[in-house]
Amino acid sequence: MSDVAEAANVSPSTVSLYLRRPKAVSKKAGAAIANAIETLGYVPNLMAGGLAAARSRVVGVIVPSMSNAFFAQTASALQAILSARGFQIMFGNTDYDEEAEFDLVRAYLSWSPSALVLTGLYHSPLTQSSRLCGSAPDGTT
């Protein structure tokens, strides 16, 4: 990020702000930063940004079967919508295995995702437990 800042003649904090909220910096600085990013081939460290924000731009999507056309279409639609909004998708396939689903949910939650999408009708009691998922303000899980 410091190389980008130097190439764009701005501070590293301006580059950081641009990466999080591009419209928060001036058009001139934004154009210079965008040009420096392109020229240098800079790839932002999303984990570093996620640590600073205590959450990531990752959305976990867990489906029971990628070979089922319904779930494949759902996954494709989620990918299109969420990526257009700057989110990265982590896909998981459980093959209708409740233990695999539970393991995927735990693994995805360890990344502090912005959201977790769990598709399908049936989920194990462990996956549904408030101990794992947390409770919503209304007490539901």
N, CA, C and O atoms as a GROMACS GRO file, in nm:
protein
  564
    1MET      N    1   0.083  -0.118   0.000
    1MET     CA    2   0.000   0.000   0.000
    1MET      C    3   0.088   0.126   0.000
    1MET      O    4   0.052   0.228  -0.058
    2SER      N    5   0.203   0.118   0.065
    2SER     CA    6   0.292   0.234   0.068
    2SER      C    7   0.346   0.264  -0.072
    2SER      O    8   0.368   0.381  -0.107
    3ASP      N    9   0.369   0.161  -0.153
    3ASP     CA   10   0.414   0.183  -0.291
    3ASP      C   11   0.305   0.254  -0.372
    3ASP      O   12   0.334   0.342  -0.453
    4VAL      N   13   0.181   0.216  -0.351
    4VAL     CA   14   0.069   0.280  -0.419
    4VAL      C   15   0.060   0.426  -0.376
    4VAL      O   16   0.042   0.516  -0.459
    5ALA      N   17   0.073   0.450  -0.246
    5ALA     CA   18   0.066   0.586  -0.194
    5ALA      C   19   0.177   0.673  -0.254
    5ALA      O   20   0.154   0.787  -0.293
    6GLU      N   21   0.296   0.617  -0.260
    6GLU     CA   22   0.409   0.693  -0.316
    6GLU      C   23   0.387   0.722  -0.465
    6GLU      O   24   0.410   0.834  -0.510
    7ALA      N   25   0.341   0.622  -0.540
    7ALA     CA   26   0.318   0.641  -0.683
    7ALA      C   27   0.205   0.741  -0.710
    7ALA      O   28   0.208   0.813  -0.809
    8ALA      N   29   0.106   0.744  -0.620
    8ALA     CA   30  -0.008   0.836  -0.637
    8ALA      C   31   0.015   0.971  -0.571
    8ALA      O   32  -0.066   1.062  -0.584
    9ASN      N   33   0.128   0.983  -0.500
    9ASN     CA   34   0.163   1.107  -0.429
    9ASN      C   35   0.056   1.143  -0.324
    9ASN      O   36   0.015   1.258  -0.310
   10VAL      N   37   0.013   1.040  -0.250
   10VAL     CA   38  -0.082   1.057  -0.140
   10VAL      C   39  -0.030   0.978  -0.020
   10VAL      O   40   0.069   0.906  -0.031
   11SER      N   41  -0.095   0.993   0.092
   11SER     CA   42  -0.055   0.919   0.212
   11SER      C   43  -0.112   0.776   0.208
   11SER      O   44  -0.213   0.751   0.142
   12PRO      N   45  -0.047   0.684   0.279
   12PRO     CA   46  -0.103   0.549   0.287
   12PRO      C   47  -0.245   0.548   0.346
   12PRO      O   48  -0.327   0.464   0.308
   13SER      N   49  -0.274   0.639   0.437
   13SER     CA   50  -0.409   0.642   0.494
   13SER      C   51  -0.512   0.684   0.389
   13SER      O   52  -0.628   0.643   0.396
   14THR      N   53  -0.472   0.766   0.292
   14THR     CA   54  -0.563   0.804   0.183
   14THR      C   55  -0.589   0.683   0.093
   14THR      O   56  -0.701   0.663   0.047
   15VAL      N   57  -0.485   0.605   0.068
   15VAL     CA   58  -0.502   0.482  -0.011
   15VAL      C   59  -0.597   0.387   0.063
   15VAL      O   60  -0.686   0.328   0.003
   16SER      N   61  -0.576   0.373   0.192
   16SER     CA   62  -0.662   0.286   0.273
   16SER      C   63  -0.807   0.331   0.267
   16SER      O   64  -0.898   0.250   0.251
   17LEU      N   65  -0.828   0.461   0.280
   17LEU     CA   66  -0.964   0.515   0.273
   17LEU      C   67  -1.024   0.490   0.135
   17LEU      O   68  -1.140   0.452   0.124
   18TYR      N   69  -0.945   0.511   0.030
   18TYR     CA   70  -0.992   0.487  -0.106
   18TYR      C   71  -1.035   0.342  -0.124
   18TYR      O   72  -1.138   0.315  -0.187
   19LEU      N   73  -0.958   0.248  -0.070
   19LEU     CA   74  -0.990   0.106  -0.085
   19LEU      C   75  -1.118   0.069  -0.012
   19LEU      O   76  -1.191  -0.020  -0.055
   20ARG      N   77  -1.146   0.137   0.099
   20ARG     CA   78  -1.268   0.108   0.175
   20ARG      C   79  -1.388   0.184   0.124
   20ARG      O   80  -1.498   0.130   0.116
   21ARG      N   81  -1.366   0.312   0.089
   21ARG     CA   82  -1.477   0.399   0.044
   21ARG      C   83  -1.424   0.495  -0.062
   21ARG      O   84  -1.387   0.608  -0.031
   22PRO      N   85  -1.419   0.452  -0.186
   22PRO     CA   86  -1.360   0.532  -0.294
   22PRO      C   87  -1.418   0.673  -0.306
   22PRO      O   88  -1.346   0.766  -0.341
   23LYS      N   89  -1.546   0.690  -0.278
   23LYS     CA   90  -1.608   0.822  -0.293
   23LYS      C   91  -1.571   0.918  -0.180
   23LYS      O   92  -1.605   1.036  -0.186
   24ALA      N   93  -1.502   0.867  -0.078
   24ALA     CA   94  -1.464   0.952   0.035
   24ALA      C   95  -1.336   1.032   0.008
   24ALA      O   96  -1.301   1.121   0.086
   25VAL      N   97  -1.268   1.002  -0.102
   25VAL     CA   98  -1.149   1.080  -0.138
   25VAL      C   99  -1.181   1.165  -0.261
   25VAL      O  100  -1.276   1.136  -0.335
   26SER      N  101  -1.102   1.267  -0.282
   26SER     CA  102  -1.126   1.357  -0.396
   26SER      C  103  -1.114   1.279  -0.526
   26SER      O  104  -1.047   1.176  -0.533
   27LYS      N  105  -1.179   1.330  -0.630
   27LYS     CA  106  -1.172   1.264  -0.761
   27LYS      C  107  -1.028   1.258  -0.811
   27LYS      O  108  -0.986   1.158  -0.870
   28LYS      N  109  -0.953   1.365  -0.789
   28LYS     CA  110  -0.814   1.370  -0.835
   28LYS      C  111  -0.730   1.263  -0.764
   28LYS      O  112  -0.657   1.189  -0.828
   29ALA      N  113  -0.742   1.257  -0.631
   29ALA     CA  114  -0.667   1.156  -0.555
   29ALA      C  115  -0.713   1.016  -0.592
   29ALA      O  116  -0.631   0.926  -0.608
   30GLY      N  117  -0.845   0.996  -0.607
   30GLY     CA  118  -0.898   0.866  -0.645
   30GLY      C  119  -0.844   0.819  -0.779
   30GLY      O  120  -0.809   0.702  -0.795
   31ALA      N  121  -0.838   0.911  -0.875
   31ALA     CA  122  -0.786   0.875  -1.008
   31ALA      C  123  -0.638   0.839  -1.000
   31ALA      O  124  -0.593   0.744  -1.064
   32ALA      N  125  -0.563   0.914  -0.921
   32ALA     CA  126  -0.420   0.886  -0.906
   32ALA      C  127  -0.398   0.751  -0.838
   32ALA      O  128  -0.310   0.674  -0.877
   33ILE      N  129  -0.478   0.722  -0.736
   33ILE     CA  130  -0.466   0.595  -0.666
   33ILE      C  131  -0.505   0.479  -0.758
   33ILE      O  132  -0.436   0.378  -0.763
   34ALA      N  133  -0.617   0.494  -0.829
   34ALA     CA  134  -0.661   0.390  -0.922
   34ALA      C  135  -0.555   0.363  -1.027
   34ALA      O  136  -0.529   0.247  -1.062
   35ASN      N  137  -0.493   0.467  -1.078
   35ASN     CA  138  -0.386   0.452  -1.178
   35ASN      C  139  -0.266   0.380  -1.118
   35ASN      O  140  -0.209   0.292  -1.182
   36ALA      N  141  -0.228   0.417  -0.996
   36ALA     CA  142  -0.114   0.352  -0.930
   36ALA      C  143  -0.143   0.205  -0.904
   36ALA      O  144  -0.056   0.120  -0.922
   37ILE      N  145  -0.265   0.175  -0.862
   37ILE     CA  146  -0.304   0.035  -0.837
   37ILE      C  147  -0.293  -0.046  -0.966
   37ILE      O  148  -0.241  -0.157  -0.966
   38GLU      N  149  -0.342   0.011  -1.074
   38GLU     CA  150  -0.337  -0.058  -1.204
   38GLU      C  151  -0.193  -0.075  -1.251
   38GLU      O  152  -0.154  -0.184  -1.294
   39THR      N  153  -0.115   0.031  -1.243
   39THR     CA  154   0.024   0.028  -1.289
   39THR      C  155   0.108  -0.072  -1.210
   39THR      O  156   0.187  -0.147  -1.267
   40LEU      N  157   0.090  -0.071  -1.078
   40LEU     CA  158   0.171  -0.157  -0.991
   40LEU      C  159   0.115  -0.299  -0.979
   40LEU      O  160   0.183  -0.389  -0.929
   41GLY      N  161  -0.008  -0.319  -1.024
   41GLY     CA  162  -0.070  -0.450  -1.009
   41GLY      C  163  -0.100  -0.482  -0.863
   41GLY      O  164  -0.097  -0.598  -0.822
   42TYR      N  165  -0.129  -0.379  -0.784
   42TYR     CA  166  -0.155  -0.395  -0.642
   42TYR      C  167  -0.282  -0.475  -0.616
   42TYR      O  168  -0.386  -0.449  -0.678
   43VAL      N  169  -0.274  -0.570  -0.525
   43VAL     CA  170  -0.390  -0.648  -0.482
   43VAL      C  171  -0.407  -0.622  -0.333
   43VAL      O  172  -0.320  -0.658  -0.254
   44PRO      N  173  -0.518  -0.561  -0.293
   44PRO     CA  174  -0.538  -0.530  -0.151
   44PRO      C  175  -0.543  -0.655  -0.065
   44PRO      O  176  -0.594  -0.759  -0.107
   45ASN      N  177  -0.490  -0.644   0.055
   45ASN     CA  178  -0.496  -0.753   0.152
   45ASN      C  179  -0.630  -0.741   0.225
   45ASN      O  180  -0.643  -0.662   0.318
   46LEU      N  181  -0.726  -0.819   0.182
   46LEU     CA  182  -0.861  -0.812   0.240
   46LEU      C  183  -0.863  -0.856   0.386
   46LEU      O  184  -0.947  -0.810   0.463
   47MET      N  185  -0.772  -0.945   0.424
   47MET     CA  186  -0.768  -0.988   0.563
   47MET      C  187  -0.725  -0.872   0.654
   47MET      O  188  -0.778  -0.857   0.763
   48ALA      N  189  -0.628  -0.792   0.609
   48ALA     CA  190  -0.585  -0.679   0.690
   48ALA      C  191  -0.699  -0.581   0.709
   48ALA      O  192  -0.721  -0.530   0.819
   49GLY      N  193  -0.772  -0.555   0.603
   49GLY     CA  194  -0.886  -0.465   0.613
   49GLY      C  195  -0.994  -0.523   0.701
   49GLY      O  196  -1.061  -0.451   0.776
   50GLY      N  197  -1.012  -0.654   0.692
   50GLY     CA  198  -1.111  -0.720   0.776
   50GLY      C  199  -1.074  -0.716   0.923
   50GLY      O  200  -1.161  -0.703   1.009
   51LEU      N  201  -0.945  -0.727   0.952
   51LEU     CA  202  -0.901  -0.718   1.091
   51LEU      C  203  -0.927  -0.580   1.148
   51LEU      O  204  -0.971  -0.565   1.262
   52ALA      N  205  -0.899  -0.479   1.069
   52ALA     CA  206  -0.921  -0.342   1.115
   52ALA      C  207  -1.069  -0.315   1.137
   52ALA      O  208  -1.106  -0.243   1.230
   53ALA      N  209  -1.153  -0.371   1.054
   53ALA     CA  210  -1.297  -0.346   1.064
   53ALA      C  211  -1.367  -0.450   1.152
   53ALA      O  212  -1.487  -0.438   1.177
   54ALA      N  213  -1.294  -0.551   1.199
   54ALA     CA  214  -1.348  -0.662   1.278
   54ALA      C  215  -1.452  -0.743   1.201
   54ALA      O  216  -1.535  -0.811   1.260
   55ARG      N  217  -1.447  -0.735   1.068
   55ARG     CA  218  -1.530  -0.819   0.983
   55ARG      C  219  -1.468  -0.817   0.844
   55ARG      O  220  -1.385  -0.731   0.812
   56SER      N  221  -1.509  -0.910   0.763
   56SER     CA  222  -1.451  -0.919   0.629
   56SER      C  223  -1.554  -0.883   0.525
   56SER      O  224  -1.672  -0.864   0.556
   57ARG      N  225  -1.510  -0.874   0.402
   57ARG     CA  226  -1.601  -0.852   0.290
   57ARG      C  227  -1.633  -0.987   0.226
   57ARG      O  228  -1.658  -0.996   0.106
   58VAL      N  229  -1.632  -1.089   0.309
   58VAL     CA  230  -1.659  -1.225   0.265
   58VAL      C  231  -1.800  -1.265   0.307
   58VAL      O  232  -1.845  -1.234   0.417
   59VAL      N  233  -1.869  -1.334   0.218
   59VAL     CA  234  -1.999  -1.392   0.248
   59VAL      C  235  -1.986  -1.542   0.224
   59VAL      O  236  -1.951  -1.586   0.114
   60GLY      N  237  -2.015  -1.620   0.327
   60GLY     CA  238  -2.014  -1.764   0.313
   60GLY      C  239  -2.148  -1.811   0.258
   60GLY      O  240  -2.253  -1.768   0.305
   61VAL      N  241  -2.144  -1.897   0.160
   61VAL     CA  242  -2.265  -1.953   0.101
   61VAL      C  243  -2.250  -2.105   0.105
   61VAL      O  244  -2.159  -2.162   0.046
   62ILE      N  245  -2.343  -2.169   0.175
   62ILE     CA  246  -2.338  -2.314   0.190
   62ILE      C  247  -2.463  -2.374   0.128
   62ILE      O  248  -2.576  -2.337   0.162
   63VAL      N  249  -2.441  -2.465   0.036
   63VAL     CA  250  -2.553  -2.532  -0.033
   63VAL      C  251  -2.543  -2.682  -0.009
   63VAL      O  252  -2.434  -2.735   0.011
   64PRO      N  253  -2.657  -2.751  -0.012
   64PRO     CA  254  -2.653  -2.895   0.007
   64PRO      C  255  -2.604  -2.972  -0.115
   64PRO      O  256  -2.559  -3.085  -0.103
   65SER      N  257  -2.613  -2.910  -0.235
   65SER     CA  258  -2.571  -2.981  -0.355
   65SER      C  259  -2.547  -2.882  -0.468
   65SER      O  260  -2.636  -2.806  -0.505
   66MET      N  261  -2.426  -2.882  -0.523
   66MET     CA  262  -2.399  -2.797  -0.639
   66MET      C  263  -2.448  -2.863  -0.768
   66MET      O  264  -2.455  -2.797  -0.871
   67SER      N  265  -2.480  -2.992  -0.762
   67SER     CA  266  -2.530  -3.058  -0.883
   67SER      C  267  -2.681  -3.039  -0.900
   67SER      O  268  -2.735  -3.068  -1.007
   68ASN      N  269  -2.748  -2.993  -0.797
   68ASN     CA  270  -2.891  -2.963  -0.805
   68ASN      C  271  -2.905  -2.827  -0.873
   68ASN      O  272  -2.848  -2.729  -0.826
   69ALA      N  273  -2.980  -2.821  -0.981
   69ALA     CA  274  -2.992  -2.698  -1.060
   69ALA      C  275  -3.043  -2.580  -0.977
   69ALA      O  276  -3.001  -2.467  -0.998
   70PHE      N  277  -3.133  -2.606  -0.884
   70PHE     CA  278  -3.187  -2.498  -0.802
   70PHE      C  279  -3.075  -2.432  -0.722
   70PHE      O  280  -3.064  -2.309  -0.721
   71PHE      N  281  -2.993  -2.512  -0.655
   71PHE     CA  282  -2.886  -2.456  -0.572
   71PHE      C  283  -2.777  -2.393  -0.657
   71PHE      O  284  -2.716  -2.294  -0.617
   72ALA      N  285  -2.751  -2.450  -0.775
   72ALA     CA  286  -2.652  -2.391  -0.865
   72ALA      C  287  -2.699  -2.253  -0.912
   72ALA      O  288  -2.619  -2.160  -0.919
   73GLN      N  289  -2.827  -2.240  -0.945
   73GLN     CA  290  -2.881  -2.110  -0.985
   73GLN      C  291  -2.879  -2.011  -0.870
   73GLN      O  292  -2.849  -1.893  -0.889
   74THR      N  293  -2.911  -2.057  -0.750
   74THR     CA  294  -2.907  -1.971  -0.631
   74THR      C  295  -2.765  -1.920  -0.608
   74THR      O  296  -2.745  -1.802  -0.583
   75ALA      N  297  -2.668  -2.010  -0.617
   75ALA     CA  298  -2.528  -1.972  -0.597
   75ALA      C  299  -2.484  -1.872  -0.703
   75ALA      O  300  -2.413  -1.776  -0.672
   76SER      N  301  -2.524  -1.894  -0.826
   76SER     CA  302  -2.487  -1.803  -0.935
   76SER      C  303  -2.548  -1.664  -0.914
   76SER      O  304  -2.481  -1.563  -0.935
   77ALA      N  305  -2.673  -1.659  -0.874
   77ALA     CA  306  -2.740  -1.531  -0.849
   77ALA      C  307  -2.674  -1.457  -0.733
   77ALA      O  308  -2.653  -1.336  -0.741
   78LEU      N  309  -2.643  -1.529  -0.625
   78LEU     CA  310  -2.576  -1.467  -0.511
   78LEU      C  311  -2.440  -1.411  -0.552
   78LEU      O  312  -2.403  -1.301  -0.512
   79GLN      N  313  -2.367  -1.489  -0.630
   79GLN     CA  314  -2.235  -1.445  -0.677
   79GLN      C  315  -2.246  -1.314  -0.754
   79GLN      O  316  -2.170  -1.221  -0.730
   80ALA      N  317  -2.341  -1.306  -0.846
   80ALA     CA  318  -2.358  -1.186  -0.928
   80ALA      C  319  -2.394  -1.065  -0.843
   80ALA      O  320  -2.337  -0.957  -0.859
   81ILE      N  321  -2.489  -1.082  -0.753
   81ILE     CA  322  -2.536  -0.971  -0.671
   81ILE      C  323  -2.429  -0.925  -0.572
   81ILE      O  324  -2.403  -0.805  -0.560
   82LEU      N  325  -2.369  -1.019  -0.502
   82LEU     CA  326  -2.274  -0.981  -0.398
   82LEU      C  327  -2.142  -0.931  -0.453
   82LEU      O  328  -2.084  -0.837  -0.397
   83SER      N  329  -2.092  -0.990  -0.561
   83SER     CA  330  -1.966  -0.942  -0.616
   83SER      C  331  -1.980  -0.801  -0.673
   83SER      O  332  -1.885  -0.723  -0.669
   84ALA      N  333  -2.098  -0.768  -0.724
   84ALA     CA  334  -2.121  -0.632  -0.773
   84ALA      C  335  -2.117  -0.530  -0.660
   84ALA      O  336  -2.100  -0.410  -0.684
   85ARG      N  337  -2.133  -0.577  -0.536
   85ARG     CA  338  -2.130  -0.489  -0.420
   85ARG      C  339  -1.999  -0.499  -0.342
   85ARG      O  340  -1.988  -0.449  -0.230
   86GLY      N  341  -1.900  -0.564  -0.403
   86GLY     CA  342  -1.767  -0.569  -0.345
   86GLY      C  343  -1.743  -0.682  -0.246
   86GLY      O  344  -1.645  -0.677  -0.171
   87PHE      N  345  -1.829  -0.781  -0.244
   87PHE     CA  346  -1.811  -0.894  -0.154
   87PHE      C  347  -1.748  -1.011  -0.228
   87PHE      O  348  -1.771  -1.030  -0.347
   88GLN      N  349  -1.669  -1.088  -0.156
   88GLN     CA  350  -1.612  -1.211  -0.207
   88GLN      C  351  -1.697  -1.326  -0.153
   88GLN      O  352  -1.745  -1.319  -0.040
   89ILE      N  353  -1.715  -1.429  -0.232
   89ILE     CA  354  -1.798  -1.541  -0.194
   89ILE      C  355  -1.711  -1.662  -0.162
   89ILE      O  356  -1.617  -1.693  -0.235
   90MET      N  357  -1.743  -1.729  -0.052
   90MET     CA  358  -1.685  -1.859  -0.020
   90MET      C  359  -1.799  -1.959  -0.032
   90MET      O  360  -1.896  -1.953   0.042
   91PHE      N  361  -1.786  -2.051  -0.127
   91PHE     CA  362  -1.890  -2.151  -0.147
   91PHE      C  363  -1.852  -2.282  -0.076
   91PHE      O  364  -1.736  -2.323  -0.074
   92GLY      N  365  -1.953  -2.344  -0.019
   92GLY     CA  366  -1.936  -2.474   0.041
   92GLY      C  367  -2.049  -2.566  -0.001
   92GLY      O  368  -2.163  -2.522  -0.015
   93ASN      N  369  -2.018  -2.691  -0.021
   93ASN     CA  370  -2.114  -2.792  -0.064
   93ASN      C  371  -2.116  -2.901   0.043
   93ASN      O  372  -2.011  -2.958   0.074
   94THR      N  373  -2.233  -2.931   0.098
   94THR     CA  374  -2.240  -3.029   0.206
   94THR      C  375  -2.273  -3.170   0.160
   94THR      O  376  -2.255  -3.266   0.236
   95ASP      N  377  -2.321  -3.186   0.037
   95ASP     CA  378  -2.368  -3.316  -0.012
   95ASP      C  379  -2.473  -3.374   0.084
   95ASP      O  380  -2.478  -3.495   0.106
   96TYR      N  381  -2.555  -3.286   0.139
   96TYR     CA  382  -2.663  -3.324   0.231
   96TYR      C  383  -2.612  -3.392   0.358
   96TYR      O  384  -2.686  -3.468   0.422
   97ASP      N  385  -2.489  -3.367   0.396
   97ASP     CA  386  -2.428  -3.425   0.515
   97ASP      C  387  -2.433  -3.322   0.627
   97ASP      O  388  -2.368  -3.218   0.619
   98GLU      N  389  -2.511  -3.350   0.733
   98GLU     CA  390  -2.529  -3.253   0.841
   98GLU      C  391  -2.398  -3.222   0.914
   98GLU      O  392  -2.377  -3.108   0.956
   99GLU      N  393  -2.313  -3.320   0.929
   99GLU     CA  394  -2.184  -3.295   0.995
   99GLU      C  395  -2.095  -3.205   0.909
   99GLU      O  396  -2.028  -3.116   0.960
  100ALA      N  397  -2.096  -3.229   0.779
  100ALA     CA  398  -2.019  -3.143   0.687
  100ALA      C  399  -2.073  -3.001   0.692
  100ALA      O  400  -1.995  -2.905   0.690
  101GLU      N  401  -2.205  -2.987   0.699
  101GLU     CA  402  -2.265  -2.854   0.709
  101GLU      C  403  -2.218  -2.783   0.835
  101GLU      O  404  -2.177  -2.667   0.830
  102PHE      N  405  -2.223  -2.852   0.948
  102PHE     CA  406  -2.180  -2.795   1.075
  102PHE      C  407  -2.034  -2.752   1.068
  102PHE      O  408  -1.999  -2.642   1.112
  103ASP      N  409  -1.948  -2.837   1.011
  103ASP     CA  410  -1.806  -2.804   0.999
  103ASP      C  411  -1.784  -2.682   0.910
  103ASP      O  412  -1.701  -2.597   0.941
  104LEU      N  413  -1.858  -2.673   0.800
  104LEU     CA  414  -1.846  -2.557   0.711
  104LEU      C  415  -1.892  -2.429   0.781
  104LEU      O  416  -1.827  -2.325   0.769
  105VAL      N  417  -2.003  -2.436   0.852
  105VAL     CA  418  -2.052  -2.317   0.924
  105VAL      C  419  -1.948  -2.270   1.023
  105VAL      O  420  -1.917  -2.151   1.029
  106ARG      N  421  -1.893  -2.362   1.102
  106ARG     CA  422  -1.789  -2.324   1.199
  106ARG      C  423  -1.667  -2.263   1.129
  106ARG      O  424  -1.613  -2.162   1.174
  107ALA      N  425  -1.624  -2.325   1.021
  107ALA     CA  426  -1.507  -2.274   0.949
  107ALA      C  427  -1.534  -2.134   0.894
  107ALA      O  428  -1.450  -2.045   0.905
  108TYR      N  429  -1.650  -2.114   0.834
  108TYR     CA  430  -1.683  -1.984   0.776
  108TYR      C  431  -1.697  -1.878   0.883
  108TYR      O  432  -1.652  -1.765   0.864
  109LEU      N  433  -1.759  -1.912   0.995
  109LEU     CA  434  -1.773  -1.813   1.102
  109LEU      C  435  -1.637  -1.769   1.157
  109LEU      O  436  -1.624  -1.658   1.209
  110SER      N  437  -1.537  -1.855   1.147
  110SER     CA  438  -1.404  -1.818   1.196
  110SER      C  439  -1.341  -1.707   1.112
  110SER      O  440  -1.246  -1.642   1.157
  111TRP      N  441  -1.393  -1.683   0.993
  111TRP     CA  442  -1.344  -1.575   0.907
  111TRP      C  443  -1.415  -1.443   0.933
  111TRP      O  444  -1.387  -1.344   0.866
  112SER      N  445  -1.507  -1.440   1.029
  112SER     CA  446  -1.588  -1.320   1.059
  112SER      C  447  -1.653  -1.266   0.932
  112SER      O  448  -1.629  -1.151   0.893
  113PRO      N  449  -1.735  -1.348   0.869
  113PRO     CA  450  -1.796  -1.303   0.743
  113PRO      C  451  -1.897  -1.191   0.766
  113PRO      O  452  -1.951  -1.175   0.876
  114SER      N  453  -1.921  -1.116   0.661
  114SER     CA  454  -2.026  -1.014   0.666
  114SER      C  455  -2.162  -1.081   0.674
  114SER      O  456  -2.256  -1.026   0.732
  115ALA      N  457  -2.172  -1.199   0.615
  115ALA     CA  458  -2.298  -1.274   0.618
  115ALA      C  459  -2.267  -1.421   0.592
  115ALA      O  460  -2.162  -1.457   0.540
  116LEU      N  461  -2.363  -1.503   0.630
  116LEU     CA  462  -2.355  -1.646   0.602
  116LEU      C  463  -2.491  -1.687   0.548
  116LEU      O  464  -2.593  -1.671   0.614
  117VAL      N  465  -2.491  -1.741   0.426
  117VAL     CA  466  -2.614  -1.785   0.361
  117VAL      C  467  -2.616  -1.937   0.366
  117VAL      O  468  -2.529  -2.004   0.310
  118LEU      N  469  -2.716  -1.990   0.433
  118LEU     CA  470  -2.730  -2.134   0.447
  118LEU      C  471  -2.859  -2.174   0.375
  118LEU      O  472  -2.968  -2.137   0.418
  119THR      N  473  -2.845  -2.249   0.266
  119THR     CA  474  -2.961  -2.284   0.184
  119THR      C  475  -3.009  -2.425   0.219
  119THR      O  476  -2.941  -2.500   0.289
  120GLY      N  477  -3.124  -2.458   0.169
  120GLY     CA  478  -3.182  -2.589   0.193
  120GLY      C  479  -3.286  -2.583   0.303
  120GLY      O  480  -3.299  -2.482   0.373
  121LEU      N  481  -3.360  -2.691   0.318
  121LEU     CA  482  -3.470  -2.694   0.414
  121LEU      C  483  -3.432  -2.755   0.548
  121LEU      O  484  -3.487  -2.716   0.651
  122TYR      N  485  -3.340  -2.849   0.549
  122TYR     CA  486  -3.311  -2.923   0.670
  122TYR      C  487  -3.168  -2.896   0.716
  122TYR      O  488  -3.073  -2.904   0.639
  123HIS      N  489  -3.156  -2.864   0.845
  123HIS     CA  490  -3.025  -2.836   0.904
  123HIS      C  491  -3.018  -2.906   1.039
  123HIS      O  492  -3.119  -2.918   1.110
  124SER      N  493  -2.901  -2.950   1.074
  124SER     CA  494  -2.885  -3.023   1.199
  124SER      C  495  -2.912  -2.932   1.318
  124SER      O  496  -2.896  -2.810   1.309
  125PRO      N  497  -2.954  -2.990   1.431
  125PRO     CA  498  -2.973  -2.910   1.552
  125PRO      C  499  -2.845  -2.835   1.593
  125PRO      O  500  -2.852  -2.724   1.645
  126LEU      N  501  -2.729  -2.896   1.569
  126LEU     CA  502  -2.604  -2.826   1.602
  126LEU      C  503  -2.588  -2.699   1.519
  126LEU      O  504  -2.549  -2.595   1.572
  127THR      N  505  -2.617  -2.707   1.391
  127THR     CA  506  -2.606  -2.590   1.304
  127THR      C  507  -2.704  -2.483   1.347
  127THR      O  508  -2.672  -2.364   1.342
  128GLN      N  509  -2.821  -2.522   1.389
  128GLN     CA  510  -2.924  -2.427   1.428
  128GLN      C  511  -2.905  -2.371   1.568
  128GLN      O  512  -2.973  -2.275   1.606
  129SER      N  513  -2.816  -2.427   1.645
  129SER     CA  514  -2.803  -2.387   1.785
  129SER      C  515  -2.758  -2.242   1.799
  129SER      O  516  -2.675  -2.194   1.722
  130SER      N  517  -2.814  -2.175   1.898
  130SER     CA  518  -2.775  -2.037   1.924
  130SER      C  519  -2.631  -2.032   1.973
  130SER      O  520  -2.566  -1.928   1.962
  131ARG      N  521  -2.580  -2.143   2.026
  131ARG     CA  522  -2.440  -2.149   2.071
  131ARG      C  523  -2.346  -2.127   1.953
  131ARG      O  524  -2.241  -2.065   1.969
  132LEU      N  525  -2.382  -2.176   1.839
  132LEU     CA  526  -2.299  -2.164   1.720
  132LEU      C  527  -2.326  -2.034   1.645
  132LEU      O  528  -2.234  -1.959   1.614
  133CYS      N  529  -2.451  -2.009   1.617
  133CYS     CA  530  -2.488  -1.898   1.528
  133CYS      C  531  -2.512  -1.767   1.600
  133CYS      O  532  -2.505  -1.661   1.538
  134GLY      N  533  -2.542  -1.771   1.728
  134GLY     CA  534  -2.578  -1.650   1.798
  134GLY      C  535  -2.725  -1.622   1.782
  134GLY      O  536  -2.790  -1.674   1.691
  135SER      N  537  -2.778  -1.543   1.869
  135SER     CA  538  -2.920  -1.512   1.865
  135SER      C  539  -2.944  -1.375   1.805
  135SER      O  540  -2.867  -1.282   1.826
  136ALA      N  541  -3.051  -1.365   1.731
  136ALA     CA  542  -3.095  -1.236   1.678
  136ALA      C  543  -3.157  -1.156   1.791
  136ALA      O  544  -3.190  -1.212   1.896
  137PRO      N  545  -3.173  -1.025   1.773
  137PRO     CA  546  -3.232  -0.942   1.878
  137PRO      C  547  -3.368  -0.991   1.927
  137PRO      O  548  -3.403  -0.969   2.043
  138ASP      N  549  -3.444  -1.057   1.841
  138ASP     CA  550  -3.576  -1.105   1.883
  138ASP      C  551  -3.569  -1.243   1.948
  138ASP      O  552  -3.672  -1.303   1.981
  139GLY      N  553  -3.447  -1.294   1.966
  139GLY     CA  554  -3.429  -1.424   2.032
  139GLY      C  555  -3.427  -1.542   1.938
  139GLY      O  556  -3.400  -1.654   1.982
  140THR      N  557  -3.455  -1.521   1.809
  140THR     CA  558  -3.452  -1.631   1.713
  140THR      C  559  -3.308  -1.658   1.674
  140THR      O  560  -3.220  -1.575   1.698
  141THR      N  561  -3.284  -1.773   1.612
  141THR     CA  562  -3.149  -1.805   1.566
  141THR      C  563  -3.144  -1.816   1.417
  141THR      O  564  -3.038  -1.843   1.361
   0.00000   0.00000   0.00000
